[in-house]
């Protein structure tokens, strides 16, 4: 989410007076607030329009809040949304059950509205920090990578290795999210191992996009490192397919088959005044 956009809170509670009060209070704080009094439609609505945080009661007319939270945690699209239980249940076992399901907080009614405001703010801050790292590979992405790259380009000896996975969307459509996530995770680990073996474990590695990995190193090392990444990744990529499917893969692979492409760029390759210039040059090399 863009930092200038309002955060979106989704309240799941069948107490209309409470949801009206929370809507008015958080709306006045600059948040967008949506509400739902039933568990099943709440899960459906959250899947369609992802909120930044969910305030969730345990006692609901259909499924309970535990089941709502469990379903959110089962789906990759919603599993990282912060959930705060806001409930009248005060027993220790209820609190432990909610936290065990992955809730980030558990607040009992009646509550202090200013305390709730601060807990929501803190949950959003923690979520933002988590969002700076890819949930599958745990590598930095987004703003962290952009900031690192901007500072890196001010050096006179910078070198960048860029590795991209082609055909990942088609692979995901055919074999599912879990198999595609395994590809990303394994490629990230192989890149890390390559750096360590080359004595460059201090180099910065992150995602410039979901399927794109970027390594920040020196101009002297980038060609050698790119070659070693290519040697390790290109032969390995076919083994993510089931054994029965590997015999059907063509050589070279078709455009919708998994493939890894690696390129490198350094300060001596031209004038690059911005992150955008570097990105365009790297993509052109792999086109």
Secondary structure, DSSP 8 states (H G I E B T S, - for coil): --TTS--EEEEE-S-HHHHHHHHHHHHHTT-EEEEESSHHHHHHHHHHS--SEEEE-S--SSS-HHHHHHHHHHSTTTTTSEEEEEES---HHHHHHHHHTT-SEEEESS--HHHHHHHHHHHHHHHHHHHTB-TTT--EETHHHHHHHHHHTTSSSEEEEEEEEETHHHHHHHH-HHHHHHHHHHHHHHHHHHHHHTT-TTSEEEEEETTEEEEEEEHHHHHHHHHHHHHHHHHHGGGGS-HHHHTT--SS--TTS-EEEEEEEEGGG----SHHHHHHHHHHHH-
